[in-house]
């Protein structure tokens, strides 16, 4: 199974996610956020690296506001060409429409070795996942490259992917260079982690 299988699965599962009724989308996003806030990984982190939700992705807007209220440093992604970096924000008003219509920061402090405290949690989006925490992203490889770069710089972050249960299959095609999130959280289940409190 290769790139074509991934492409087909991505299209198929994203169509299912896009078709979720708005009420279910909002309620499932709320349940995911509620569980996340109770997790040890969230409570022990002083830095949150999170995507900014786009289209039918699990909502992260409320999480950004809550993390800032909890005194955590929040960094969100900005894409320039083939490169993605995470910039610190102090509020949602710092975001403007950027890459493919996704809300991004214009500038700010960049996350890296100088800003890392060793207690960072990254929340990842994705298109399709499986029970072993494999992930199919949106096809550009931004997160794989970014996490590889952090690792090369000696920066370690905990990785947690957020998704809806309809995005999780028993098994999906994966390649050796794909980076798996350490945990996957949906509205009903935490996978690959044992830290529900």
N, CA and C of each residue as an Amber inpcrd file, in Angstrom:
protein
   591
   0.8510000  -1.1980000   0.0000000   0.0000000   0.0000000   0.0000000
   0.8830000   1.2440000   0.0000000   0.5950000   2.1800000  -0.8770000
   1.4670000   3.3400000  -0.9780000   0.7310000   4.6580000  -0.9590000
   1.2990000   5.6200000  -1.6760000   0.7750000   6.9870000  -1.6840000
  -0.6650000   7.0610000  -2.1970000  -0.9790000   6.2460000  -3.2060000
  -2.3390000   6.2880000  -3.7620000  -3.3720000   5.8070000  -2.7550000
  -2.9980000   4.7840000  -1.9860000  -3.9150000   4.2670000  -0.9540000
  -4.1560000   5.3260000   0.1210000  -3.0790000   6.0220000   0.4960000
  -3.2010000   7.0900000   1.4910000  -4.1170000   8.1910000   0.9710000
  -3.9140000   8.5490000  -0.2970000  -4.6950000   9.6250000  -0.9050000
  -6.1830000   9.2650000  -0.9290000  -6.4640000   8.0150000  -1.2860000
  -7.8550000   7.5490000  -1.3650000  -8.4960000   7.5470000   0.0270000
  -7.7540000   7.0200000   1.0170000  -8.2660000   6.9770000   2.3870000
  -8.5010000   8.3800000   2.9340000  -7.5400000   9.2660000   2.6660000
  -7.6490000  10.6530000   3.1360000  -8.9370000  11.2830000   2.6200000
  -9.1560000  11.1450000   1.3250000 -10.3410000  11.7420000   0.7000000
 -11.6250000  11.1550000   1.2830000 -11.6180000   9.8440000   1.4440000
 -12.8080000   9.1260000   1.9500000 -13.1500000   9.5440000   3.3890000
 -12.1530000   9.5470000   4.2730000 -12.4050000   9.8380000   5.6880000
 -12.6930000  11.3260000   5.9150000 -12.0160000  12.1950000   5.1660000
 -12.3000000  13.6240000   5.3160000 -13.7250000  13.9510000   4.8720000
 -14.2260000  13.2140000   3.8890000 -15.6180000  13.4160000   3.4450000
 -16.5790000  13.0340000   4.5680000 -16.2550000  11.9750000   5.2990000
 -17.0840000  11.5450000   6.4390000 -17.0320000  12.6120000   7.5340000
 -15.8190000  13.1030000   7.8310000 -15.6730000  14.1290000   8.8690000
 -16.4240000  15.4050000   8.4840000 -16.2920000  15.8080000   7.2310000
 -16.9610000  17.0280000   6.7570000 -18.4860000  16.9190000   6.8460000
 -18.9790000  15.6890000   6.7890000 -20.4410000  15.4780000   6.7790000
 -21.0500000  15.4040000   8.1770000 -20.2190000  15.5130000   9.2140000
 -20.7530000  15.4690000  10.5830000 -21.7440000  16.6040000  10.7880000
 -22.9060000  16.3390000  11.3940000 -23.8370000  17.4230000  11.7110000
 -23.1770000  18.4200000  12.6640000 -23.4770000  19.7010000  12.5110000
 -22.8410000  20.7500000  13.3160000 -22.9750000  20.5160000  14.8270000
 -24.1430000  20.0630000  15.2430000 -24.3670000  19.8310000  16.6720000
 -23.4200000  18.7530000  17.1970000 -23.2710000  17.6690000  16.4140000
 -22.3820000  16.5790000  16.7990000 -20.9280000  17.0640000  16.7920000
 -20.5850000  17.8650000  15.8010000 -19.2290000  18.4140000  15.6960000
 -18.8820000  19.2480000  16.9360000 -19.7860000  20.1240000  17.3160000
 -19.5350000  20.9900000  18.4710000 -19.4580000  20.1910000  19.7720000
 -20.3770000  19.2410000  19.9360000 -20.4190000  18.4420000  21.1640000
 -19.1940000  17.5350000  21.2700000 -18.7970000  16.9050000  20.1570000
 -17.6230000  16.0200000  20.1710000 -16.3570000  16.8220000  20.4460000
 -16.2480000  18.0110000  19.8590000 -15.0920000  18.8790000  20.1160000
 -15.0460000  19.2640000  21.5930000 -16.2170000  19.5560000  22.1630000
 -16.2970000  19.9390000  23.5770000 -15.8370000  18.7850000  24.4670000
 -16.2700000  17.5530000  24.1370000 -15.8930000  16.3850000  24.9340000
 -14.3820000  16.1500000  24.8800000 -13.8050000  16.3410000  23.6960000
 -12.3590000  16.1550000  23.5300000 -11.6040000  17.1760000  24.3820000
 -12.0400000  18.4280000  24.3290000 -11.3890000  19.4820000  25.1140000
 -11.5040000  19.1990000  26.6060000 -12.6820000  18.7780000  27.0260000
 -12.9270000  18.4890000  28.4430000 -11.9830000  17.4000000  28.9450000
 -11.8210000  16.3450000  28.1450000 -10.9210000  15.2480000  28.5210000
  -9.4720000  15.7190000  28.5210000  -9.1060000  16.4570000  27.4990000
  -7.7380000  16.9590000  27.3790000  -7.3160000  17.7660000  28.6060000
  -8.2060000  18.6150000  29.0810000  -7.8830000  19.4770000  30.2240000
  -7.6520000  18.6880000  31.5040000  -8.1870000  17.4540000  31.5540000
  -8.0140000  16.6010000  32.7320000  -6.7490000  15.7420000  32.6430000
  -6.1350000  15.7260000  31.4650000  -4.9890000  14.8400000  31.2580000
  -3.7260000  15.3720000  31.9240000  -2.9370000  14.4480000  32.4460000
  -1.6690000  14.7880000  33.0860000  -0.7530000  15.5230000  32.1070000
  -0.7460000  15.0820000  30.8540000   0.1100000  15.7080000  29.8380000
  -0.1900000  17.1900000  29.6860000  -1.4790000  17.5490000  29.7690000
  -1.8470000  18.9600000  29.6730000  -1.4670000  19.6870000  30.9640000
  -1.8320000  19.1050000  32.0940000  -1.6110000  19.7850000  33.3720000
  -0.1320000  20.0280000  33.6480000   0.7280000  19.0830000  33.2490000
   2.1540000  19.1900000  33.5350000   2.9220000  20.0400000  32.5140000
   2.2820000  20.3710000  31.4070000   2.9740000  21.1540000  30.3820000
   2.8830000  22.6420000  30.7030000   3.9410000  23.3730000  30.3930000
   3.8670000  24.8260000  30.5280000   3.7890000  25.4780000  29.1480000
   3.9440000  24.6430000  28.1130000   3.9220000  25.1260000  26.7300000
   3.0210000  24.2290000  25.8950000   2.1160000  24.8560000  25.1490000
   1.2290000  24.1130000  24.2540000   1.5190000  24.5470000  22.8190000
   1.8440000  23.5810000  21.9720000   1.9680000  23.8400000  20.5340000
   0.7080000  23.2530000  19.9120000  -0.1280000  24.0840000  19.3420000
  -1.3890000  23.5630000  18.8100000  -1.7210000  24.1160000  17.4370000
  -2.3200000  23.2550000  16.6230000  -2.8480000  23.7200000  15.3410000
  -4.0520000  24.6160000  15.6130000  -4.4010000  25.4440000  14.6620000
  -5.6130000  26.2680000  14.7450000  -6.6370000  25.6140000  13.8170000
  -7.7750000  25.2070000  14.3860000  -8.7080000  24.4000000  13.5980000
  -9.1680000  25.0940000  12.3160000  -9.3220000  24.2590000  11.2840000
  -9.7080000  24.7080000   9.9450000 -10.7630000  23.7330000   9.4320000
 -11.7800000  24.2830000   8.7980000 -12.8950000  23.4560000   8.2990000
 -13.4300000  22.5690000   9.4090000 -13.4230000  21.2190000   9.2090000
 -14.0870000  20.3450000  10.1860000 -13.1280000  19.6840000  11.1760000
 -11.9290000  20.2450000  11.3470000 -11.0040000  19.6960000  12.3440000
 -11.5590000  19.9190000  13.7530000 -11.1270000  19.0790000  14.6840000
 -11.5020000  19.2620000  16.0870000 -11.1570000  20.7020000  16.4870000
 -12.1300000  21.3730000  17.0920000 -11.9520000  22.7890000  17.4640000
 -10.8520000  22.9660000  18.5070000  -9.9750000  23.9400000  18.2610000
  -8.9140000  24.2360000  19.2340000  -9.0070000  25.6720000  19.7540000
  -9.9430000  26.4550000  19.2340000 -10.0740000  27.8560000  19.6430000
 -10.2790000  27.9880000  21.1450000 -11.2090000  27.2070000  21.6980000
 -11.4830000  27.2750000  23.1380000 -10.2670000  26.8130000  23.9390000
  -9.5450000  25.8440000  23.3900000  -8.3510000  25.3470000  24.0650000
  -7.2830000  26.4370000  24.1630000  -7.0760000  27.1780000  23.0670000
  -6.0900000  28.2650000  23.0710000  -6.4220000  29.2500000  24.1880000
  -7.6740000  29.6610000  24.2420000  -8.1040000  30.6190000  25.2660000
  -7.9210000  30.0580000  26.6770000  -8.2580000  28.7830000  26.8620000
  -8.1370000  28.1470000  28.1810000  -6.6640000  28.0110000  28.5810000
  -5.8170000  27.5800000  27.6400000  -4.3940000  27.3990000  27.9360000
  -3.7600000  28.7290000  28.3420000  -4.1290000  29.7980000  27.6400000
  -3.6060000  31.1220000  27.9900000  -4.0960000  31.5360000  29.3750000
  -5.3730000  31.2660000  29.6610000  -5.9380000  31.5870000  30.9790000
  -5.2590000  30.7740000  32.0770000  -4.7940000  29.5540000  31.7200000
  -4.1080000  28.6890000  32.6830000  -2.6340000  29.0750000  32.8470000
  -2.2260000  30.1340000  32.1610000  -0.8530000  30.6070000  32.3000000
   0.1660000  29.8630000  31.4580000  -0.3110000  29.1240000  30.4800000
   0.6180000  28.3850000  29.6210000   1.0510000  29.2370000  28.4220000
   2.2300000  28.9570000  27.9190000   2.6790000  29.6180000  26.6910000
   2.0680000  28.8520000  25.5200000   1.5170000  29.5750000  24.5600000
   0.8570000  28.9290000  23.4220000   1.5620000  29.3200000  22.1290000
   1.9100000  28.3010000  21.3400000   2.5380000  28.5050000  20.0390000
   1.6620000  27.8570000  18.9750000   1.4730000  28.5320000  17.8450000
   0.6650000  27.9810000  16.7560000   1.4590000  28.0430000  15.4540000
   1.1040000  27.1780000  14.4760000   1.9220000  27.0890000  13.2640000
   1.7060000  28.1960000  12.2420000   2.7950000  28.4730000  11.5370000
   2.7750000  29.3830000  10.3910000   3.5930000  28.7120000   9.2930000
   3.0270000  28.6500000   8.1040000   3.6860000  27.9960000   6.9730000
   4.2900000  29.0400000   6.0350000   5.5450000  28.8100000   5.6650000
   6.2210000  29.6450000   4.6610000   6.8510000  28.7030000   3.6480000
   6.2610000  28.6340000   2.4690000   6.7500000  27.6950000   1.4540000
   6.5680000  26.2650000   1.9310000   7.6780000  25.5250000   2.0260000
   7.6250000  24.1280000   2.4820000   7.9010000  24.0110000   3.9820000
   8.0860000  25.1520000   4.6250000   8.4930000  25.1440000   6.0280000
   7.3550000  25.5360000   6.9670000   7.2860000  24.8650000   8.1120000
   6.3220000  25.2140000   9.1510000   7.0890000  25.4870000  10.4370000
   6.7590000  26.6030000  11.0990000   7.3130000  26.9170000  12.4100000
   6.1660000  27.2730000  13.3340000   6.4030000  27.1880000  14.6460000
   5.3890000  27.5480000  15.6330000   5.7680000  28.8730000  16.2800000
   4.8210000  29.8170000  16.2890000   5.0400000  31.1490000  16.8320000
   4.1750000  31.3650000  18.0700000   4.7300000  32.0480000  19.0570000
   3.9880000  32.3010000  20.2910000   2.9120000  33.3610000  20.0720000
   1.7280000  33.1070000  20.6290000   0.6520000  34.1020000  20.5760000
   0.1350000  34.3560000  21.9840000  -0.4860000  35.5030000  22.1790000
  -1.0610000  35.8300000  23.4880000  -2.5760000  35.9630000  23.4100000
  -3.1300000  35.6920000  22.2260000  -4.5800000  35.7520000  22.0540000
  -4.9520000  35.4370000  20.6190000  -6.2070000  35.0540000  20.4100000
  -6.6760000  34.6940000  19.0710000  -6.6410000  35.8800000  18.1070000
  -6.6580000  37.0980000  18.6620000  -6.6610000  38.2870000  17.7930000
  -5.3300000  38.4430000  17.0540000  -4.3190000  37.6710000  17.4400000
  -3.0090000  37.7350000  16.7660000  -3.0170000  36.9550000  15.4500000
  -4.1090000  36.2290000  15.1880000  -4.1570000  35.3700000  14.0030000
  -4.8580000  36.0370000  12.8270000  -4.3120000  35.7760000  11.6330000
  -4.8780000  36.3040000  10.3930000  -4.8460000  35.2010000   9.3420000
  -5.7100000  35.3030000   8.3640000  -5.7850000  34.2730000   7.3250000
  -4.4480000  34.1300000   6.6230000  -3.9470000  32.8840000   6.5510000
  -2.6500000  32.6330000   5.9330000  -2.7020000  31.4720000   4.9610000
  -1.7870000  30.5350000   5.1210000  -1.6530000  29.3800000   4.2260000
  -2.9920000  28.6590000   4.0300000  -3.4330000  28.5710000   2.7940000
  -4.6880000  27.8920000   2.4130000  -5.8960000  28.3450000   3.2380000
  -5.8640000  29.5960000   3.6890000  -7.0130000  30.1270000   4.4280000
  -6.9960000  29.8220000   5.9120000  -5.9460000  29.1460000   6.3870000
  -5.8340000  28.7980000   7.8060000  -5.3610000  30.0240000   8.5860000
  -5.9240000  30.2340000   9.7720000  -5.5150000  31.3660000  10.6040000
  -4.1060000  31.1300000  11.1660000  -3.2360000  32.1260000  10.9700000
  -1.8390000  32.0160000  11.3830000  -1.3810000  33.3030000  12.0590000
  -0.3210000  33.2090000  12.8790000   0.2710000  34.4350000  13.4270000
   1.0790000  35.1270000  12.3330000   1.1960000  36.4320000  12.4120000
   1.9960000  37.1700000  11.4370000   3.4740000  37.0600000  11.8030000
   3.7670000  37.1700000  13.1080000   5.1450000  37.0670000  13.5840000
   5.1070000  36.6840000  15.0580000   6.2730000  36.6900000  15.6920000
   6.3210000  36.3670000  17.1150000   7.5460000  35.5530000  17.4480000
   7.6500000  35.1660000  18.7090000   8.7520000  34.3470000  19.1810000
   8.5740000  32.9300000  18.6270000   9.6420000  32.3680000  18.0690000
   9.5700000  31.0420000  17.4540000   9.9370000  29.9650000  18.4830000
   9.1930000  28.8550000  18.4710000   9.5110000  27.7430000  19.3710000
  10.7620000  27.0330000  18.8630000  11.6860000  26.7400000  19.7700000
  12.9200000  26.0470000  19.4150000  13.7550000  25.8190000  20.6510000
  15.0260000  25.4650000  20.4780000  15.8900000  25.1820000  21.6360000
  15.9460000  26.3270000  22.6480000  15.8820000  27.5740000  22.1620000
  15.9890000  28.7350000  23.0550000  14.7270000  28.9360000  23.8970000
  13.5800000  28.5090000  23.3630000  12.3100000  28.7490000  24.0660000
  11.7530000  27.4880000  24.7290000  12.4180000  26.3450000  24.5160000
  11.9320000  25.0810000  25.0670000  12.2780000  24.9630000  26.5480000
  11.3030000  24.5590000  27.3600000  11.5410000  24.3590000  28.7960000
  11.5520000  22.8750000  29.1630000  11.2820000  22.0270000  28.1680000
  11.2370000  20.5950000  28.4250000   9.8710000  20.0960000  28.8480000
   8.8730000  20.9810000  28.8230000   7.5170000  20.5780000  29.2310000
   6.4930000  21.0330000  28.1870000   6.7320000  20.6550000  26.9300000
   5.8420000  21.0850000  25.8450000   4.9620000  19.9340000  25.3600000
   3.7160000  20.2650000  25.0820000   2.7550000  19.3140000  24.5290000
   2.3160000  19.8220000  23.1730000   2.4750000  18.9960000  22.1410000
   2.0300000  19.3730000  20.8040000   0.7170000  18.6670000  20.4610000
  -0.2650000  19.4470000  20.0260000  -1.5480000  18.8990000  19.5780000
  -1.5490000  18.9050000  18.0570000  -1.6830000  17.7240000  17.4740000
  -1.5790000  17.5610000  16.0210000  -2.9370000  17.2960000  15.3930000
  -3.1660000  17.8280000  14.1910000  -4.3520000  17.4540000  13.4420000
  -4.0140000  16.2470000  12.5600000  -4.9350000  15.8190000  11.7500000
  -4.6740000  14.7260000  10.8190000  -5.9480000  14.3300000  10.1090000
  -5.7880000  13.5060000   9.0900000  -6.9480000  13.0820000   8.2980000
  -7.4580000  11.7110000   8.7370000  -6.5310000  10.7600000   8.8830000
  -6.9090000   9.3830000   9.2140000  -5.9190000   8.8270000  10.2380000
  -6.4290000   7.9950000  11.1510000  -5.5920000   7.3950000  12.1900000
  -5.9560000   5.9180000  12.3200000  -5.1170000   5.1730000  13.0710000
  -5.5150000   3.7890000  13.3590000  -5.2700000   3.4530000  14.8260000
  -5.6200000   2.2240000  15.1830000  -5.5660000   1.7950000  16.5900000
  -4.1380000   1.7620000  17.1410000  -3.1420000   1.7310000  16.2540000
  -1.7420000   1.7150000  16.6960000  -1.1210000   3.1060000  16.6730000
  -1.9660000   4.1170000  16.5260000  -1.5330000   5.5160000  16.5140000
  -0.7330000   5.9220000  15.2800000  -0.9410000   5.2160000  14.1740000
  -0.3920000   5.7170000  12.9150000  -1.2880000   6.8640000  12.4530000
  -0.7210000   7.7540000  11.6660000  -1.4300000   8.9560000  11.2400000
  -1.1970000   9.2360000   9.7640000  -2.2600000   9.5900000   9.0790000
  -2.1450000  10.1180000   7.7210000  -2.5450000  11.5810000   7.8100000
  -1.6130000  12.4580000   7.4440000  -1.8850000  13.8910000   7.4950000
  -2.5730000  14.3530000   6.2230000  -2.2770000  15.5740000   5.8360000
  -2.9430000  16.1380000   4.6600000  -2.0790000  16.0560000   3.4030000
  -0.9460000  15.3550000   3.5100000  -0.1660000  15.0710000   2.3100000
   1.0620000  15.9320000   2.0690000   1.2780000  16.9430000   2.9030000
   2.4170000  17.8440000   2.6800000   3.6290000  17.5000000   3.5520000
   3.4280000  16.6740000   4.5760000   4.5460000  16.2520000   5.4230000
   5.0690000  17.2930000   6.3970000   4.2900000  18.3570000   6.6380000
   4.7630000  19.4390000   7.5090000   5.1430000  18.9440000   8.9050000
   4.2620000  18.1530000   9.5350000   4.5100000  17.7240000  10.9150000
   5.6610000  16.7210000  11.0020000   5.7540000  15.8100000  10.0230000
   6.8680000  14.8590000  10.0130000   8.1980000  15.6060000   9.9500000
   8.2910000  16.5770000   9.0460000   9.5380000  17.3390000   8.8980000
   9.8260000  18.1710000  10.1420000   8.7850000  18.8090000  10.6610000
   8.9710000  19.6820000  11.8260000   9.4510000  18.8860000  13.0460000
   8.8030000  17.7590000  13.3150000   9.1790000  16.9540000  14.4810000
  10.5820000  16.3670000  14.3140000  10.9460000  16.0220000  13.0910000
  12.2960000  15.5220000  12.8200000  13.3230000  16.6210000  13.1070000
  13.0050000  17.8410000  12.6790000  13.8930000  18.9830000  12.9200000
  14.0750000  19.2410000  14.4170000  12.9580000  19.2380000  15.1500000
  13.0450000  19.4440000  16.6060000  13.9490000  18.3980000  17.2370000
  13.7650000  17.1530000  16.8240000  14.5570000  16.0540000  17.3670000
  16.0480000  16.2730000  17.0860000  16.3580000  16.7090000  15.8690000
  17.7590000  16.9700000  15.4900000  18.3530000  18.1170000  16.3180000
  17.4850000  19.0420000  16.7640000  17.9530000  20.1640000  17.5780000
  17.9810000  19.8040000  19.0660000  17.5830000  18.5750000  19.3890000
  17.5930000  18.1360000  20.7790000  16.3690000  18.5570000  21.5730000
  15.3000000  18.9510000  20.8650000  14.0680000  19.3780000  21.5340000
  13.0680000  18.2240000  21.5290000  12.5530000  17.8930000  22.7010000
  11.5720000  16.8130000  22.8170000  10.2180000  17.3780000  23.2150000
   9.1780000  17.0130000  22.4770000   7.8220000  17.4220000  22.8420000
   6.9410000  16.1820000  22.9140000   5.9540000  16.2110000  23.7980000
   4.9500000  15.1470000  23.8070000   4.0010000  15.4190000  22.6530000
   3.5650000  14.3690000  21.9700000   2.6700000  14.5690000  20.8230000
   1.3370000  13.8640000  21.0420000   0.2710000  14.6190000  20.8610000
  -1.0970000  14.1140000  21.0300000  -1.9150000  14.5780000  19.8400000
  -2.4690000  13.6350000  19.0880000  -3.3170000  13.9940000  17.9500000
  -4.7670000  14.0490000  18.4070000  -5.4990000  15.0490000  17.9200000
  -6.9280000  15.1740000  18.2170000  -7.7150000  14.7960000  16.9700000
  -8.7290000  13.9720000  17.1440000  -9.5520000  13.5780000  15.9950000
 -10.9150000  13.1110000  16.4850000 -11.8120000  12.9260000  15.5390000
 -13.1210000  12.3560000  15.8540000 -13.0510000  10.8510000  15.6370000
 -13.9120000  10.1330000  16.3360000 -13.9030000   8.6710000  16.2650000
 -14.0930000   8.1720000  14.8260000 -14.8120000   8.9220000  14.0130000
 -15.0540000   8.5100000  12.6190000 -13.7730000   8.5340000  11.7740000
 -12.6860000   9.1010000  12.3110000 -11.4220000   9.1640000  11.5780000
 -10.4790000   8.0100000  11.9210000 -10.8860000   7.1440000  12.8540000
 -10.0010000   6.0760000  13.3130000 -10.4120000   4.7360000  12.7060000
  -9.4570000   4.0960000  12.0240000  -9.6810000   2.7790000  11.4290000
  -8.8500000   1.7440000  12.1870000  -9.0780000   0.4710000  11.9020000
  -8.3270000  -0.5870000  12.5890000  -6.8430000  -0.4990000  12.2440000
  -6.5400000  -0.3210000  10.9540000  -5.1450000  -0.2170000  10.5070000
  -5.1070000   0.6050000   9.2200000  -4.0510000   1.3780000   9.0460000
  -3.8970000   2.1930000   7.8450000  -2.4930000   1.9950000   7.2820000
  -2.2930000   2.2760000   5.9840000  -0.9460000   2.1660000   5.4210000
  -0.0200000   3.2130000   6.0230000   1.2250000   2.8250000   6.2830000
   2.1860000   3.7760000   6.8310000   3.5680000   3.4600000   6.2950000
   4.4280000   4.4530000   6.3640000   5.7900000   4.3000000   5.8680000
   6.7710000   4.5810000   6.9950000   7.9960000   4.1140000   6.8050000
   8.9960000   4.1760000   7.8640000   9.3050000   5.6100000   8.3020000
   9.1610000   6.5930000   7.3820000   9.4860000   7.9800000   7.7440000
   8.3290000   8.7010000   8.4390000   7.1490000   8.0630000   8.4600000
   6.0000000   8.6840000   9.1270000   6.2380000   8.7290000  10.6360000
   5.9670000   9.8790000  11.2360000   6.1180000  10.0020000  12.6890000
   4.7490000   9.8200000  13.3490000   4.6760000   8.8540000  14.2510000
   3.4030000   8.5930000  14.9350000   3.2490000   9.5030000  16.1410000
   2.0440000  10.0680000  16.3390000   1.8120000  10.7680000  17.6110000
   1.8750000   9.7410000  18.7340000   2.3020000  10.1850000  19.9150000
   2.4070000   9.2540000  21.0470000   1.0290000   8.8140000  21.5330000
   0.0420000   9.7030000  21.3670000  -1.3260000   9.4000000  21.7890000
  -2.3120000  10.0010000  20.7950000  -3.5050000   9.4180000  20.7500000
  -4.5930000   9.9540000  19.9280000  -5.8210000  10.0630000  20.8200000
  -6.4350000  11.2350000  20.8160000  -7.6250000  11.4500000  21.6400000
  -8.8150000  11.7710000  20.7490000  -9.8690000  10.9740000  20.8930000
 -11.1360000  11.2600000  20.2050000 -12.1770000  11.5840000  21.2710000
 -13.4210000  11.7620000  20.8550000 -14.4670000  12.0970000  21.8200000
 -14.8120000  10.9260000  22.7360000 -14.3710000   9.7080000  22.3810000
 -14.7370000   8.5520000  23.2010000 -13.5610000   7.7860000  23.7820000
 -12.3440000   8.0530000  23.2830000 -11.2540000   7.1700000  23.6790000
  -9.8790000   7.8290000  23.5530000  -8.9850000   7.4530000  24.4610000
  -7.5700000   7.8140000  24.3510000  -6.8180000   6.5630000  23.9290000
  -6.0870000   6.6570000  22.8300000  -5.3280000   5.5090000  22.3290000
  -3.8260000   5.7160000  22.5350000  -3.1280000   4.5880000  22.7520000
  -1.6670000   4.5600000  22.8880000  -1.1830000   5.3100000  24.1210000
  -2.0590000   5.6290000  25.0320000  -1.6600000   6.2930000  26.2740000
  -2.4940000   5.7190000  27.4100000  -1.9620000   5.7720000  28.6180000
  -2.6760000   5.1840000  29.7600000  -2.8540000   6.2210000  30.8520000
  -3.0750000   7.4830000  30.4460000  -3.0140000   8.4910000  31.4880000
  -4.3140000   9.2290000  31.7610000  -5.4480000   8.5500000  31.5530000
  -6.7110000   9.1640000  31.9660000  -6.7130000   9.3110000  33.4690000
  -7.2400000  10.4230000  33.9710000  -7.2700000  10.6070000  35.4190000
  -8.7040000  10.5810000  35.9070000
